Structure formats: structure tokens, C-alpha cells
């Protein structure tokens, strides 16, 4: 991938270090996937969730690595009509043992901190 440099000396890939792999970097830099049916996310994926036709559940990775992220956006501004549910897949979200329901306009980043997922709200998506 253009712009990504790997060092065989210290195991770094651009600004990512440690457990990062070239495939992880490529996955993290690619465009959003658009999903309109239930889907299990991979570490590092960015997903636009289209709930125009009905509710959609996004299941978080079963074995996330520390520092893994999953980004979700309301790609068609329909979450207020049809819910996007985030299935925690055995881990906590914000310390809770309940799945997460997202509302219209949300754009969130979920970060796995080694013991559970943390929701980091970012800017709203309009249009």
C-alpha cells in the first residue's frame, strides 16, 4: 500500500507498532463497508450501517486485540426509525454487560482497551 513503510528492525509499520501487521494497517485505512444486514465486524473495520429496510445488528469481534477499533456510522440517517444494535459478543461495552443501541446521526468509534470496549463518540453524520 502506498505510503506505508515497514521496518524489519523494530517491527513498526508507519506509526503503528507492536502487534500491528501490514494486513491490519491495510484494513484500518480502507473505505467504509456498507452493511444492511446483520454482520460480525473484524478488528479495525469501519462500517456504514444502513437500517433503511429494518433493524441491523453489528456483532463485535469475539477475540479483539488490545487497541482494536470498530467504527460505526449511520450511513443512511435511519437509526432513529430502525435501530442499529451493537452485540458485545461476550465483552463489556462501557463497563456494561448489555448490548448497545445506537440513535440516528451517531458516529462512534469502539476501542478495545484490553478488558472491554469503550465507546468514543465522534462527530455526527448529516445528510
N, C-alpha and C positions, 0 to 999 in steps of 0.2 A: 504494500500500500504506500502510495506517495506520502512523503512527509513523516514516516515512521522510521526511526533509526533504532536498531538493536545493538546492544553491546554484549559481546560474549565474555567480556572481562568481569563485569559486575552484575549481570543478569537484569539490567534495566532495559526498558523499551520506551523510548521517549521520556516522558515524565512519570511513567508507571514503573514500580519496582516490585521486587519480591515475587509473589505468586502469580503475577501478571504473565500472560502468554500472548504471543502475537495474535492468536485467534480471538482472545479476549479483547484486545485493542481494536481489531477489525470490527467485532460485534458492537463495541461501545461507540464506534464512530459512524456506524451506518445510519441510514434514514429510519424513520418510524415505520413499524409494521402497522397495518390497519386490520383490526380483528372485529368481526361482528358476531362471532360465536365463542363459546367458552374455549379457553386456551390456557395452557401452562407455560408461563414465562420462563425464559432462560436468564441466568445471571447476565446483567449488562444490557438487557433489551429495553428498547424504547417502543411503547405500544400506544397507538391511537385507537381508542375503544369506541366503536360505532354501535350505539344501542338504539338506532332508529327502528329496527324491527322487533326489539324486545330486550329484556334484561340480558346482560352478559357477565359471566364470572371469569375473572383472571386469577389463576392459581399461582402463587409464588413458588419459586424453585424449592424442591424438597431438601436439597443439600447445598445451601448457599455458602459461599466463602466469605470470610470477614472482608468488608469493604465492597461487597457486591451491591449493585443497584438495579432497580427496575423502575422505569419512568412510565407513567400513565397519563394520557391526556384525553379530554372529552372531544374527540375529533369531529363530531357532528352536532355538538351542543344539544344532546338529547338525554343526558344523565338525569335531568330533573323529571323527565317523562318515564324513562326506563332505566332502572338502577344499574350501575356498574358495581359489582361486589368483588372485593379482593379476598380470596381464600388464603388464609395464613399458612396452610399446609404444615401444621404442627408447631410452628414457631409463633411467638407473640408479635403483635403489631402495637407499638407504643406502650408496651408492657401489658397489654390486654390479651386475653385468650378468646377474643371474639373476632370474627371477620369484619372487614371494613367496608362500609357503604359510602360511595362517592356521589357528590352532588354536581349539578350542571356547572360547567365552567372550570372545574378543578383541573389542575395540572400538578401532579405530585411526583416526587422522587421518593422511593423507598430505599433505605440504606440498611444493609445488614451489618450490625456492629459487633458480631461475634456471639451475641446471646439472644438477639431478636431483631426484628425490623423496626426502624424508626421512620415515621412519615415526615418528610420535609416538604412543606408547601412552597410552591414557587409561584410564578405569575399566572394569572387566569388566561384562558384561551377564549378569544372572542371571534364572532363571525359566523 
